[in-house]
Amino acid sequence: MSKNKKYQPKLIEQKSESNKTLKKSPFWFYIILVAIPFVFVILLELTLRYFDYGYDFKYFCSGF
């Protein structure tokens, strides 16, 4: 081999799972993905109110 030529190995195509096309998720998946945090917070709030946990805010709402 002469010093002027660079060694270029042959490229071998390999099949792997990463070359597969990705499947697009259905629209309802994104709706559920966004809804889960809201449902969690609402259920947490309802549970805390049911067990009467937290401060009593009747002092701030004396006019009602």
Secondary structure, DSSP 8 states (H G I E B T S, - for coil): --TTS-----------GGGS------HHHHHHHHHHHHHHHHHHHHHHHHTT-S---TTTTTT-
